[in-house]
Amino acid sequence: MAQKPTLSNLKPPRGSRHRKVRVGRGMGSKMGKTAGAGNKGQQSRRGYSRRPGFEGGQMPLHRRLPKRGFSAPDSTTYAVINVESLNVFEAGETISPEILYALGVLRVKREGLKILGSGELKVALTVQAHAFSKSAEAKITAAGGKVEVLQ
């Protein structure tokens, strides 16, 4: 019967502890001569380190791929939500980006919130957002709600 492990008789599981390999200590050690570095060449030398993305002199991937387009440095990226997902709120409520983040309707924090017009809105709400599509604005006002543009 195995004895109950206590602090005085703890041992690591069999095979979990290994003696460190002493590199370059003679031919009988399996790590003699080149000490695991292979034969000749830059990678076998002391102090060699290759920069990220280096492919042995082959044209690296980030230079092989085409560069296209333009990203304006001052553009704003919007977190978008459709009008139909606002049907979960009660009539007369004021909906702001903070409320939508808190409830998990919006998952990604972006510079602004844009309301898009997909689906139907069945409740009258006051919706605060940084931008609205024309169809979303029309559907919110048609349902008896109000649109407030945030800065």
ABEGO torsion letter per residue (X at the ends): XBBBBBAAABBBBBGABBBBBBBGBEAAAGABGAGGAEBEEAAABBGBBBBBGBAGGBBBAAAABBBBEBBBAABBBBBBBBAAAAAABBBGBBBBAAAAAAAGABABBBABBBBBABEBBABBBBBBBABBBAAAAAAAAAAGBBBBBBX
